[in-house]
Amino acid sequence: MAVNEFANLTGVSDKKLPRAQAIIVFETMMELHRNGLLAEVPSLEDLIKIIPTNTRDIRSTCQTYNDYLLTQSAQRSLDAAICITDAGAAGNKKVNYCLFAGFDHLNRRIWEFSVGGEPVTGGGKNVAKLVEAHAKQLNVTLIGSTTDNASDVIKVFVAEMQKSFANFVAVGCVLHILNLVLMNSYHSTFGLEEMGVCSALRCGYIIHYLMCIEGHFDQWTTWAKLNGHELIAYKAAGASKSRW
């Protein structure tokens, strides 16, 4: 588990992970030896021969254990949860992003878990299959969702989810709606061409810019990198001009 956490935190490549694992195990054994808890420590060369070094197996084992712990936590703490989901990218080749959230009644706090991004063929039915599979894996009862206001996820997705969760409801994202109100007002008043003009209107356009940058994309990434913001130096996948 420590090795997997090390890989996640440092971003070490899968090629280097086995070596990192060997060093972590070796240093841990050395520390135990120094504190009199281990009689002897094998050499690093001998250690490499006996510990698992297959990166795929390491990650798979850790993921299985993490899933088990997460499932136990959800069963102890949650009565129900909502899913916050959105499918990015254009056409039928989408990546579905999903977050489960609920109230942890044992610790009196918000419990949340990011399912992550998964490829999905476009359509509310297919998104529902992914979300339902994760809910069953965690043994979580879903009572609703928050997503954008596309009919496919407000109607089709919800209809599919209601087959497994009878009282499942959808709540449209207020930020999506407010962005539509703001941007459509701007477009009606000043025209689309004003999006490229450096003026006070840029304050209102900025979120929209990050979602549908085309000719200005290089300017954004250059600025972000020069100012130490590499983590946001990219364009959001699946961005469109219709809704944020």
Buried (B, 14 or more C-beta within 10 A) or exposed (E): EEBBEBBEEEEBEEEEBBEBBBBBBBEEBEEEEEEEEEEEBEEBEEBBEEBEBEBEEBBEBBEEEEEEEBBEBBEEBBEEBBBBBBBBBEEEEBBBBBBBBBBBEEEEEEBEBEBEBBEBBBBBEBBBBBBBEBBEEBEBBBBBBBBBBBEBBBEBBBBBBBEBBEEBEBEBBEEBBEBBEBBEEBBEEBEEEBBEEEEEBEEBBEBBBBBBBEEEBEEBBEEBEEEEEEEEBEBBEBBEEEBB
